[in-house]
Structures are given as C-alpha cells and as structure tokens.
C-alpha cells in the first residue's frame, strides 16, 4: 500500500496546484498515529520548514503556519488505520518467516 500527503492550493488565476509527498512504509503507522492524535484532540498542527546544508548545519525557515484537521468520514479514517496495521503485520510475518528459513 502507498500513503501520500497531498497539498493543494490555487494561484491568483484560480488554477489548481498540487504537491504530493510519498510517505515511506516504515513511517505509515507513526504518521497515522500523529494524524489521529491531532484530530482526536482537536488541536492545531504547526507546520514549519528546516533547511539542512550539505555540511549538516540546520536553519529554521521563516515561514510557519497552523491548521486544524477536519475528517471527511471518521469511519474511513479508522478503516485506513486498520488497513495499514494489517499490512504492517503481514510484513512482519514475512520477515519472521525469512529469518527462520
């Protein structure tokens, strides 16, 4: 299964702009847990950016924002969470079988 973060906005001429970020399978459960926590507590999420130079120096961007999550359908969110957990369980079982062989 693939999980993707999709950001949408519009230009001044009302043209849609979409940016998609793939979320690695190893991060699926953590991402879903974060979303569920933020949605369940009804608290804003803060977004910011960090620039990392080739030398490893980190610099926080001057752009920052906040937003609140709003669920389309809570049932769909719980189904997605279950699907991701099932996929993780299957992956772990396969890894254990490979180690035993």
MOQUI-V348134 format. One record per residue. N is the residue number from 1. RES is the residue in one small letter. OMEGA is omega in whole degrees, 0 to 359 (none if undefined). Layout:
N_RES_OMEGA, N_RES_OMEGA
//
This chain:
1_x_176, 2_x_176, 3_x_186, 4_x_172, 5_x_183, 6_x_177, 7_x_181, 8_x_173, 9_x_179, 10_x_177, 11_x_178, 12_x_180, 13_x_176, 14_x_177, 15_x_180, 16_x_173, 17_x_183, 18_x_178, 19_x_184, 20_x_177, 21_x_175, 22_x_176, 23_x_183, 24_x_180, 25_x_180, 26_x_181, 27_x_185, 28_x_185, 29_x_178, 30_x_179, 31_x_180, 32_x_178, 33_x_179, 34_x_180, 35_x_180, 36_x_179, 37_x_181, 38_x_181, 39_x_182, 40_x_181, 41_x_179, 42_x_177, 43_x_180, 44_x_175, 45_x_178, 46_x_178, 47_x_176, 48_x_183, 49_x_180, 50_x_178, 51_x_179, 52_x_181, 53_x_179, 54_x_179, 55_x_179, 56_x_180, 57_x_182, 58_x_180, 59_x_181, 60_x_181, 61_x_180, 62_x_180, 63_x_181, 64_x_180, 65_x_177, 66_x_174, 67_x_177, 68_x_178, 69_x_179, 70_x_183, 71_x_174, 72_x_179, 73_x_182, 74_x_178, 75_x_179, 76_x_178, 77_x_180, 78_x_176, 79_x_178, 80_x_179, 81_x_179, 82_x_180, 83_x_179, 84_x_179, 85_x_176, 86_x_179, 87_x_178, 88_x_179, 89_x_179, 90_x_180, 91_x_179, 92_x_178, 93_x_178, 94_x_179, 95_x_179, 96_x_178, 97_x_179, 98_x_180, 99_x_181, 100_x_182, 101_x_none
//
